[in-house]
Structure formats: C-alpha cells, structure tokens
Amino acid sequence: MADTDILPPLHATTLRLDDIQRAQVAAVAKELVETTREPLDSAKWLDAARAASTRLPGELLTALRSFRHDAGPDALLLIGNLPVGPALPPTPTEADSVERSPTTSAAVITLAMLQLGEVIAYRNEKGGALVQNVVPVPGRERQQSNAGSVRLEMHSENAFHPDRPDYVGLLGVREDPSGAARLCTASIRRALPLLAQATRRVLSEERFMTEPPPSFGELGTVTPNHALLNGAAEDPDLVVDFAATHPLDEQAAAAMTELSEALSRTTVAHPLRAGDLAVVDNRLAVHGRTPFTPRYDGSDRWLHRVYACLDYRRSRPAREADGAVLR
C-alpha cells in the first residue's frame, strides 16, 4: 500500500478532551498510582483501577460506552489530549518491553480500557504483562511484530488465538520524531461493499489457517482451518493476519487477495501523538503501521498497548486462578 492509497479519516469516532477534562483524568490516574501500592498486574491494582475508572469525565465515559455499543463504520475510537506525564524516561529499546509498575500513562490507558471490558493479556506474549510497550527494538527492524519498523501488515490482533481481544487500545506516549510512523486501520464495514458476492462466500468458509505472530515465541501451533468472515452476512466479523494467514486453495487465495485490496482502498492513517488513544474494535477492523526509521536515542515512537474483552467468562478455562492472563 503506497502512501497515496491512504485515505483521510472518514467517520472514526473522535473526542478531544479539553484542559479541564484532561486535568480530571490526570487526577484520577495520579490518585490510583500514588495510593494503590500494588504491582500493576496484580488483582488488587486492577480492582482499584476498575473502581477508579467510573470517575473519568462524563463525556469520556459516554464516548467509550457508545463505542462499546456500536463501533461505527470505521470501528475506531480516537481520544485526544490524555495525560501521559508529568515526566517521561527515554523510549525503551529492549525486547519484550512492558510496564510492571504503575505510571500515569499506564494508568490512563487501563482506566479507559476497563470501561470497554475486562483487560487481558497472554502468558506467551511479553510475559503476560497487561500494559505492553510498542517500541522499535534494535535487530528486529524487519520483524512483523510490534518490535519492528518495516511496514506492519494489516492484521486482526492475535488472529490465531481462539480468545482474541475484542478491543485493542494504543496510547501514544511519544510520537515518532520523523512523523513517518502512523497507525493504519481498515474496517470490514467499509470494505464489504467492494467485495463480490462470490468472494464473500469463499471468505465465509473454513479455507484458511493462521500462524501465531513472532511476539508469541515458538509455539509451533496454528489455528484450525477457519473462515475470514463470520456472523451476519450483511455485517460480518473479520479475522485475518496478512502476514500469518494462509489460504488453503486457489479460490481462497484469490478471495484473500480481493479482501486485501478492498481493505487497502478503505485504509485510514493516524500519527498517534502523545496523549492520543486509539481503540480498535478487533472484531471489525484490522490495523497495521507505516514504515519508519528508528533512531534508538531515546526519542523514538512509544505506545502503550492494552487488550480488553467483553465476555470474560468465555476465556475462563484459559485463565489460571481466574486471573487476567490467558494461556
């Protein structure tokens, strides 16, 4: 996908906090960080964060609840002017970087995501940390993962996993200084009208398989054969990873190519500046990233990533001791 193929934002749900609302969020996050003397991944900290999330500004709560009800045509919620300070360390450069101790930015994204569902993580991905850092890592530039800096192919988050997150939250902690790195998203609600009926039929059949991404390590497993479109024919869910999903026959390959082209034609791009939160409905939209050149000098692009799911009971067999981390 060339830059000329990227469309301006269409109808993504957007909210930019005013300075009073930003201060309200900062106050809730500060209290949570300073008074809850527990590790960020602990059940006690999550309990405190869940209760504190109800004290976010009313307009922000309304936007999150409305998005949960209907993600709209672009399946994307953009919230601007959230606090991430007061002071930031250099952008991490180590592999599998995560946040284990509460910070303002980690608290802010967790508070917001808890209004969409229960936050979850995966034991085999970054050690099961609930707040993960998306940063470029030296030596992994060409990897199709959050540590790479080449173009990241469009994908459903954890497309191979039976308990995929319903929402992916990405909070800008530090913007790419070059401005080249942008989050790209595309919704099946935009792409579906561009697909032929015969293509939709093939995409709705179990003629594809998906491998786990590099961030999950050497699991050696793939999903059972699965469809890329599921649910209501007129408003289906989408699950695909164009770097890891493979068609099983020629018709499936042709259908997958048509799907890729339709999603490319409807892709939107977002720079994610510091304090910008993008929430992607992982059932309806795929996301990726434009390529960029890291500096590895502490000034590189830095995002926090948090997952949320709506049906917590569904994943109970995969969550040891009823915790938030899935096998």
Secondary structure, 3 states (H helix, E strand, C coil): CCHHHCECCCCCEEEECCHHHHHHHHHHHHHHHHHCCCCCCCHHHHHHHHHHHHHCCHHHHHHHHHHHHCCCCCCEEEEECCCCCCCCCCCCCCCCCEECCCCHHHHHHHHHHCCCCEEEEECCCHHHCCEEEECCCCCCCCCCCCCCCCCEEEECCCCCCCCCCCEEEEEEEECCCCCCCCEEEEEHHHHHHHCCHHHHHHHCCCCEEECCCHHHCCCCCCCCCECCEECCCCCCEECCECCCEEECCHHHHHHHHHHHHHHHHCCEEECCCCCCEEEEECCCEEEEECCCCCCCCCCCCEEEEEEEECCCHHHHHHEHHHCCEEC
